[in-house]
Amino acid sequence: MGKYVESNLQPGETVVKKAKITILFVILHITNIFIIPLIVRIIKFSRLELAFTDRRVIGRVGVFNTKALNSPLNKLQNCSVTQTLGGKLFHYGTITINTAAGTTSVDGVKNPDDFKRGVMAQIEKYEEEKIQRQAAQMAQAMAGAIKK
């Protein structure tokens, strides 16, 4: 403690006991400043879901304010990756998916470039399969018309 108490004593007044601040309080106080946001982030990250199927991109972001993503692959306008220096070093980043309905960003995705490449490859495969289905339907319709 500083000299404030001693310099403010009345004549003939003596200090019986000084209170001591425990270092534990300081540590807990400092940690609470960091722990509460950390707990919120842990809960947030535990509630993140993002995936792509053979037909769509689906996911949910948020804890209290949630945003759901459910978009067919052919409606996806863009899939991008953003990485900080730490993200590049430790192989994580932010995936941002743009659709006609809006934009959804998911932080902390492991190997985000792999996810993006997978989405883009699945979009290409989806489009090829769509063309093949249309060709098969057209061939079937033409075969039915020829039989008549």
Summary of the structure (lengths in Angstrom):
residues: 148
radius of gyration: 30.1
end to end distance: 102.9
largest distance: 121.2
contacts: 339
relative contact order: 0.10
helix: 49%
strand: 27%
